[in-house]
Structure formats: structure tokens, C-alpha cells
Amino acid sequence: QVRLVESGGGLVQPGGSLRLSCAASGSDFSMYHMNWYRQAPGLQRDLVAGISSGGYLSYADSVKGRFTVSRDNAKNTVYLQMNSLKPEDTALYYCNAVRHTTRSNIWGQGTQVIVSS
């Protein structure tokens, strides 16, 4: 079972960019479907983007064309490139690993993104 550690969050101006990283320790990282979620204060945690073990990509409508999810299985890392950031992108961003065959659903501790001038 993997453990997840996110990094790369911070304060950025509207229109700016950030790249989040999620480093996984443990075995069989390539077998996991990896997701990025975010949660703003007082709101529910929402799915932002996902990448399957086979490389299939999915995005929330609110981030399509601005965010790109990718993975490097050799480095056990998944990334979220965020461009054209908006104040409404401000949230705590979480990395999530899912593997249905082992009923695994693992979360990182989150990294804060603040988009403000």
C-alpha cells in the first residue's frame, strides 16, 4: 500500500501557475488510479482531475483547458499543472490513490493553494 505526500502549493496571483506534486512511497504505484481533489473552506471535497493506471485522463469542467494531470511511474509521482489560476481555485488540494482490486483508497495530507492579488 502506498503513502502519499503532496507538495507545491502556495500563494499565486490570478493568472499565474503552480505545479503540485504527489510523491508515493510503497509498491505498485503504477497499478493505482491517481486523483486530485480540492476542498475550499465550508465546501465539500470535489474531484479535480484523475489519471488511470493506463494513462486515461479526466477533468472537472471547471478546470478543463487550464489544469493538466500527469504521472511518472518511474518516480512514483503524480503531478497537477495548474495554469491561468483563478481566485475560485483557492483550496486545499489532496492527492488520492485508488486500487479497486485491493480495495485501497489512500489520501495525502493536502497542500494549500491560494490564488489572490
C-alpha positions in Angstrom: 0.0 0.0 0.0 1.3 3.4 -0.9 1.6 6.5 1.2 1.2 9.9 -0.4 2.9 13.3 0.3 1.8 16.4 -1.6 3.9 19.5 -2.3 4.0 22.6 -4.5 1.2 24.6 -3.0 1.5 28.3 -2.2 0.3 31.8 -2.9 0.0 32.9 -6.5 -1.6 35.8 -8.3 -4.6 35.4 -10.6 -3.5 34.2 -14.0 -0.4 32.5 -12.5 0.7 28.9 -12.5 1.6 26.3 -9.9 2.6 22.6 -10.2 1.6 20.3 -7.5 3.4 17.0 -6.9 2.3 13.9 -5.1 5.1 11.5 -4.2 4.1 8.0 -3.3 6.1 5.5 -1.2 5.4 1.8 -1.3 5.0 -0.7 -4.1 2.8 -1.0 -7.2 2.3 2.8 -7.7 1.7 2.1 -11.4 -1.3 0.0 -10.6 -3.2 2.8 -8.8 -5.7 5.3 -10.3 -4.5 8.7 -9.1 -6.8 11.6 -8.4 -6.5 15.2 -7.4 -9.3 16.6 -5.2 -9.8 20.0 -3.7 -11.7 21.4 -0.8 -12.4 25.0 -0.1 -13.5 26.2 3.4 -17.1 25.3 4.1 -17.5 23.3 0.9 -17.3 19.6 0.0 -14.3 17.9 -1.4 -14.5 17.8 -5.2 -12.7 15.8 -7.8 -10.4 18.0 -9.9 -8.6 15.5 -12.2 -7.7 11.9 -12.5 -5.3 9.7 -14.3 -5.7 5.9 -14.6 -3.1 3.3 -14.4 -3.3 3.1 -18.2 -3.0 6.9 -18.6 -6.6 7.8 -19.2 -7.2 11.4 -18.2 -10.3 13.0 -16.7 -11.0 16.6 -15.6 -13.7 18.6 -13.8 -15.4 21.0 -16.2 -14.2 23.9 -14.1 -10.5 23.2 -14.8 -10.6 21.8 -18.3 -8.1 23.6 -20.5 -6.3 25.1 -17.5 -5.1 22.1 -15.5 -3.1 19.1 -16.7 -2.6 15.9 -14.7 0.3 13.6 -15.4 2.2 10.8 -13.8 5.8 9.4 -13.8 5.7 5.8 -12.7 9.5 5.7 -12.6 9.5 8.4 -9.9 6.3 7.2 -8.2 4.9 10.7 -8.6 1.7 12.3 -10.0 1.6 16.0 -11.0 -1.1 18.6 -11.4 0.0 21.5 -13.6 -2.3 24.5 -12.9 -2.3 27.4 -15.3 -4.5 30.5 -15.6 -5.3 30.2 -11.9 -8.4 32.0 -10.6 -9.4 33.0 -7.1 -12.0 30.3 -7.1 -9.2 27.7 -7.4 -8.2 28.5 -3.8 -8.5 25.3 -1.8 -6.7 22.6 0.0 -5.6 20.1 -2.7 -5.4 16.4 -1.9 -3.8 13.5 -3.7 -5.8 10.3 -3.8 -4.8 6.8 -4.8 -7.4 4.1 -5.7 -6.9 0.5 -6.5 -10.1 -1.5 -6.8 -8.5 -4.9 -6.8 -7.1 -4.4 -3.3 -10.0 -2.1 -2.1 -7.4 0.6 -1.5 -8.4 4.3 -1.2 -5.5 6.4 0.2 -5.2 10.1 0.8 -2.4 12.5 1.3 -2.4 15.3 3.9 -3.1 18.1 1.4 -1.3 21.2 0.1 -2.8 24.7 0.3 -3.3 26.7 -2.9 -4.2 30.4 -2.5 -4.9 32.5 -5.6 -5.1 36.1 -4.6 -3.7 39.5 -5.7 
